[in-house]
Amino acid sequence: MMNKLVKALAFDDTIRISCMDASDLVSQAQVKHDTWSSATAALGRTLIGAALMGADIKDDSRLSIKIHGDGPAGRIIAAADGSGHVKGYIDTPHLSLPANADDKIDVAKTVGRNGQVTVSKDLGLKEPFVGQSPIISGEIAEDLTYYLTVSEQTPSAIGLGVLVGPDEKVINAGGWMIQVMPGASEETIKQIEAGVSAVAPVTELLDQGKSPEDIIALLLGTDDIKYLAEKQVGFQCDCSKERFAKGLASLGKEEIASIIQEDGQAETVCHFCNSKYHFDKEELENIYKKAK
C-alpha cells in the first residue's frame, strides 16, 4: 500500500508546501512493530516527518531522523529516500500512556522533553550532512519545526497527526510542511501564520474526507497554488539476507567460528521491519571463508 504526497508552491514561489495522507504508511509500521498507541503516535509522526523532509531530495539520496528524549520511548528512528520509501522503528514499541490534559495521546511524555533531534542527509557527497537541535516539547512536529528553523535556517511550520483506535489500529495519519523561501512578503507570512493557527488537526481533516490538496488550500488561504508533483510514499525496508551476510562477515573469522562452534546457526533481525534471516551451519561456513 502506498500513500500520496503532494508538493506545491504559492505566493510567487515564495512558499513551498508538502502534504500527505500517511494512513497506510503508519498502519504498516504499526503492524510490523506491533506498536501500542503511544508508540504508534510517536513513531508515526516521525515517519511522516521523514517522508515530508525527504520529499525534496534526489531518488538515490537518503535522509534519517533520530529523536532521542528522556521519555520511555527511547530512540525513535525514521529513514526516507528520494523514491518515497520510508522505514523506522522505536525502542519501546509496547507503550501506551494515559491521555494528556486534552484527552489526546501524550506524545510529549512518550518522547520526553529533554534530548536531541538529529537529522542526517546522505546526498551522495563525500560526507553526509548531520544537523542537531534540542528537543523543545517532545511533540515532534514542534521539534522538527525548530530543527529546520535553527539548524537549516529555513523558517518552517509542520503539522503531524496519528489517530489510533481502541484496538490499537491506525484510523488515519497525515502531515504537512510549509517552508518560507527568500522574498516572501510580510503580508504573505501573516496570511500563512493565520492559516496555520486556524486549521484543524490533520487527523480531523482526514476524518472529514479532506485530500492533501484540500488541506493545502486551507493552510494557504488561496486557490492560486502551483502543484508541482505527486509522489507515492510507503513503508518499505531495503534489508536483505545478503546485506546481513556481509554484516556477519564483518564480525571477523574468530567471532564467526565461535558462533559455528557454539550454536551451529544464526538468526538476524532487522530493526526497521522485524524481518528475520536464518543462517544454517553451511551458510555460516561460507561466510567464514569470506571473512577477514
N, C-alpha and C positions, 0 to 999 in steps of 0.2 A: 504493500500500500504506500502511496505517495501523497504528499500534500503540495498545494500550490503556494509559492511565494511570489508576490508581485512587487516590482520595483517601479518607481515613478519619480518625476521631477515636477516642480511647480514654482510659481513666482519667478519667472525668467531664469529658471535653472539655479536659483539660489537656495532652494530647499530640496533635499533628497530624502525620500521616504521609502521604506520597505514594510510590507505587512504580510502575515501568513496565518492561515488556519493550520495549526500543527497537531490537530486532534489525533490523527493516525500515528504520527511520529512519536508522540508522548505515550500513546497507548501501547505501541510496540515495545518501548523501553520499559513500561510498567510490567508487561508480561515477561519479557526476557529476564528482568531482575527481581520479579515478584516483590515490587516495592509496595509499601503501605502508604497511606495518604500523605503524611508529612514528607516522606522521602520522595514520593511521586511528584509532589508540587515543587520541591527544591530541585530535583534532577530535571524535571520537565522544563522549568523556567530557564535553567542553564543550557539545556539542549536548544531551546528556541532562541536564546541569546546568541549561541554559537552559529545557528543557521542564519540568523539575520546579519550578524557581523561577517559571516563567511560568504554572503551573497555577492560581495564586490571583489572577491579575489579570483584569480585565474583558475581554470579547471584543475590544473595539476598542483595548485598551491594548497597549503593546509593551515588551519587555524585551530588553536586549542585554548580553552578557558579552564583554569583551576580556581575554585573558590574553596578556601580552607579557613573556616572560622573556628571559634571555640565552642560551638554548639555540638549536639550529639550526632549530627550528620557526618562529621569528619570531613574528608575530602570529597568534593564534587567535581568531576572531570567531564568535560564535553569537548568533542573534536568535530570539525567540519572541513570538507574540501570544497573547491570551487564547482564541483559537479553536483552538489546537492546531497552528498552522503554525510550523514550525521551519526555519531555514536557517543556513548558516555556511560558513566557509572557513578555510584555513590557508595561511600564506605559502609554506611549503615542503612541497608535497604528496608529492614523491618522496623520502621519508625513511624509512630502515629501519636502525636502530642495532642493535648487538649486544645480546643479552638481558642483564638485570641479574643480580645475585647469586642471586635467587630463580628464575632461568630464565623471567622474565616480560618482556614488552615494557617497555623502560626509558623510561617516560613522563617521569619526573623529569629525566632527562638530555635528553630531547627538548625539554621546555619550558624547562629551566634553573631554577636555584634563586634567582636574583635578578631582580626585576622587579615588575610591578604587576598586580593584578586590578582591573578597572574594570567596574562594573555601572551601567547606565543604564536608568531606567524612565520611559517616557512614558505617564503616566496620564491625559492629556487636560487637564492643568493648564497654566498659562502657561509654566512651565519644567519640563523633565524633572528627576527626581531622579537625581543621579550620586553614587555612592559608590566609594571606593577602599580597597584594603588591599594590603600587600606579599605577594608570593609567599613562602610559608613552606617548601614542599617540592617544588613542581613536580608533585605527584601529582594535582592538580586537585581531587579530592574534598576533600582536606585544606585546600586553598587556599580553596575556596568555603565550607567549614565555618567557617574562620577569618574570612572576609569577613562572613558572616551574623552571627556572634557579636560581632565587633568593630564593624563598620560599621552594622549594623542592630539591634544589641543584642538579637538573638534566638538564645538558646542552641540549637545545632543539631548534627546529625550527618548526614553524607552518604556514601553508598556508590555508586561508579560503576565500571563494568567493560565492557571491549570485548575479545572473543576473536576473533583473526584467524587464519585458516588459512594453510598454506604457499603457497597460490595467491593470497594477498592478499585473499581474500573474507572477509566478516564471518560468523563462525559464529553468534555471538549477542552481544547487548549489552543492558545494562539499568542501572537505578539506583534508589535510594530516598533519601528525605529525611525526617528526623524533626525536629520543632521543639517545644521545650518552652514551653508557654504559662504565663502567670501563674497561680499557685495550685497548681502541680504539687508533690506532696509529695516529701520526701527519699527515701521508700521507692519511689515511682514512678520517680524519676530513677535510683536504684540498679538497679532492675529493667531499665530501658531500657539503661543502660550495660552491664549483664551480657549482655543480648540482642545488643547491637551487637558486643561483644567475642567472643561465641561463634559468631555466624553466619558461614557460609562465604561466600566471594566471590560476588557476584551472578551472575557468568558460570557458576560451578559449579552454583548453584541452578537457573538456567535450563536448564543441560545435563541436570539431573535431572528436568526437566519441571515444575518448580515455577511456579505462576502468581503474578502480583503479590499476590493475596490470600494465597497460601501464605507468601510472603516476609514480608508484613506481620505475619502471625500469629507467625512465627518470631522476628522482631525484637522484638515487643512481649511475647511470652511469655504471651499471654492470648487467649481466644476472645471476650472482651467488647469487641467492636470495632463502632463505628458507621460503616458505609460511606456516604459522602456522595455520591460521583459517580464516573462513569467518563467519561473524555474520550479521544476519538480524536486521536492525535498523529502527524504525518507530515512528511516533508521537502517543503516547498512554498515556492517563491520567488514574490514578488509583482512581479517585474520585468516590463516590457513595452516594446514599441517606442516607444509614446507617451511613456513616462517617460524613455527615453533621448533622444528627440527634444527634450524640454524641457531635458535636460541639455546637449545640443549648443547649443540656443538661448541658454543662459546663458553660453556662451563669448563671445558678442558678435559683431557683424557682421564686424569685422576678421578675427577668427580663422576664422570660417566661410568668408569669402571666400577666405582663404588655402588652406583645405582644398579648396574647389571648384577653385581655380586650379592647385594642385599635384597633387592626387590625383583630383579629379573624383568621388570617392566616399568613404565612411567605413564602418568596421565597429567596433561597440562590443561589449564582452564583459562580462557580469555576473560580478562577483567571487563572488557567492553560489552561482550554479548553472551557470556557464560557458555560459549561453545567449548566442548571437551574434546581433546585429541589424545588417543591412546597409542602408545609405542610399545610393541612387544620386544622380546629379547633380541630377535634377529634385527629389527629396525634400530635398536639401541647399539648393537654391534656395528652396524653400517655407519651410524653417526660417530661412533668411537673412532673408526678408521679415518674419518674426515676431520676429526677434531685436532686441534694443535696441542 
